[in-house]
């Protein structure tokens, strides 16, 4: 008699388990399954760059970064010339050291470094500290991985913004032919000013 009751109980339990498999998942296993899932909601029309979101102009083409040091990469071009915007984060050195290095990659017509002859200004937008920089001249473009030969590119320009958040700093570096780059000064600064922390 006891055996019959036990057999009936097991059969009914097994049937219920097969009909309702979700009942057999414990809350602990649900937490494990969802652990580490990042849920971030972007504003309408905004794109994510690291822990920032901003409004990227429609004409800019986002590309796969060409190396692991780049957080993001954009092709900003007109019909004839290409400008490239590269975004870095977590690179070594201070804000001033990196900015001076970038500006030092440009020479004037007398082959003097443009570090002291460039436009640099600071702004605070939302909770971000931003340093804007602009220069133009002969661009000393480094070779592959900064190890190859340097190529001189005359009539080139640099648009840059260094964005300091609470715990991290983002570096936006845009280079290209000056005539083309100058067409994007306003859209570049509008994009940078749209950035917010996620």
Secondary structure, DSSP 8 states (H G I E B T S, - for coil): -HHHHHHHHHHHHHHHHHH-GGGG--HHHHHHHHTT-------TT-EEETTEEE---TT-EEE--SSTTEEEEEEEE-SS-EEEEEEEES-SS-HHHHHHHHHTTEE-TTS-BSTTSSEEEEEEETTEEEEEEEEEEEEEE--GGGTS--EEEEEEEEEEEEEE-SS-EEEEEEEEEHHHHGGGHHHHHHHHHT-EE-
